[in-house]
Amino acid sequence: MIVQGKDNWQQRLTIYLISQGISLLGSSIVSLAIIWYVTLKTQSGYAVTGVTLTTFLPQAMVMLYAGVLADRYPLKWIVILSDSMIALSTLILAVIFITGKDSIGWIFFFHTLRSLGTGIQLPASKSILPQIVPEEALIRANSLNTGIWSLIQLVSPGIGGLVMNAMKMQAVLLIDVGTAAMGVLLLLWLKMPESKRGQEMENTKERLIQGFCYLMKSKSLKRCLFLYTAFQFLVVPASQLTPLLASYHAGREVWMLSVMETAFSVGALAVSIYLAYSKMSAFPFKLIGLSSVIFGITMLLLLPARGITMFAVLMCVMGAGSPLYYTPLITYIQEHTQENYMGRTFSFMDLFSTLAMPLGMAIFGPLASLSIIISFAVPGTLLIVLGMWIIKNM
């Protein structure tokens, strides 16, 4: 890990978080707008599935290669170039809309390019914080990063709805171009500490094998890989099927779904801020175990819940559990991974967790059509068992 002075890391962190917050806000608004546009234009479940596939699969395809890039080249420039790639793809799509030649096919194509850019950026964005802040400040930096993400998740649906009503689609797309440009300009201003990483000349395949062997030789990192993937798989019903459950027990109005999403983001934001400014003595895996238990219990309590108020309260509690899992886990990985392997380690973590989402939907989605109770009760119980095991044994 890089040895760096502590005199200006706060300034570097502030610049980085602001730049990525601005860029992420625009991307989040446009991503929602694309989903809504396709949904309203086609009224087709297959088309919405196409948006989902072009969101996750391209990321998974490039994630391992992105980890190699993150370990070989300056992280700041990887983030800048990937942000620029996403913005350029969105700009071309906006031009196509302006010319009146837009189609669902073009949306899928450029959404795939946006996803590829995101996949390239993910390992670098998770590897960059240890280069910006000292090790003892990582938990705060990751908590602030999670808090910004939660805040954006809180406000972007509302902003997205406003701009979709007030602007044409091409103008909405240009929002992402503008926010990406601002984020890139701020990153260009960011002065990174000099990295001492070696520039090994092995080819990509050799470096991937080295990264995988490094991961498999580390007991602590293998444990993190299991937890990262298992949690992402088991919370699929909570993240993807809660609107379906709410439609049975609370109502089918769109504003109800918005309230639930807002409640989750409020809980996540509150705990992220608390983690950033508190000095918690609990070991990271205790927090991770507690989060798993919270998610599991909340999923079980959602089954007998009735009315939007109860659903909102439970979603707020579930949101509070989210930073307790991801923030300590990511911080632990950053602290226990050699800098030369940071990008590849996160690329494997992100690959498995990304694939866990469609796998979970392939299992729990059809199961929900047969029994929504089983699709929540089984993973909810497993999350409680997993959390208790983590608390007791880690």
URTAZI-V97974 format. One line per field, one symbol per residue. ss: DSSP state (H for helix, E for strand, - for the rest). psi: psi as a letter, one per 20 degrees, with the letter a starting at -180 (. if undefined). A space follows every 10 residues. Layout:
# URTAZI-V97974
ss: ???
psi: ???
This chain:
# URTAZI-V97974
ss: --------HH HHHHHHHHHH HHHHHHHHHH HHHHHHHHHH HH--HHHHHH HHHHHHHHHH HHHHHHHHHH HH--HHHHHH HHHHHHHHHH HHHHHHHH-- ---HHHHHHH HHHHHHHHHH HHHHHHH-HH HH--HHHHHH HHHHHHHHHH HHHHHHHHHH HHHHHH--HH HHHHHHHHHH HHHHHHHHH- ---------- ---HHHHHHH HHHHHHH-HH HHHHHHHHHH HHHH-HHHHH HHHHHHHHH- ---HHHHHHH HHHHHHHHHH HHHHHHH--- ---HHHHHHH HHHHHHHHHH HHHH---HHH HHHHHHHHHH HHHHHHHHHH HHHHH---HH HHHHHHHHHH HHHHHHHHHH HHHHHHHHHH -HHHHHHHHH HHHHHHHHHH HHH-
psi: qppqqjhjhh gggggghggh ggghgghggh gghggggggh hhkphhghhh gggiggghgh higghhhggh ihrphghggg hgghgggggh gghghgghij kqrhghgggh hghghggghh hghghiihhi ihqqhijghg ghghghgggg gghghhgggg gghhhhqrhh hghighgghg gggghghhhp oqqpqjqqmq jqrggghggg ggggghiogh hhghgggggg ghghjghhhh ighgghhhig rjqhhghggg gggghggggg hggghhjqnp iqqhhggggg ggggggghhh hhgiqpqhgg ggghhggghh hghhggghgg ggghhjpqhi jgghghhggh gghghhghgg hhghghhhhg ohghihgghg ghhgggghgg hhi.
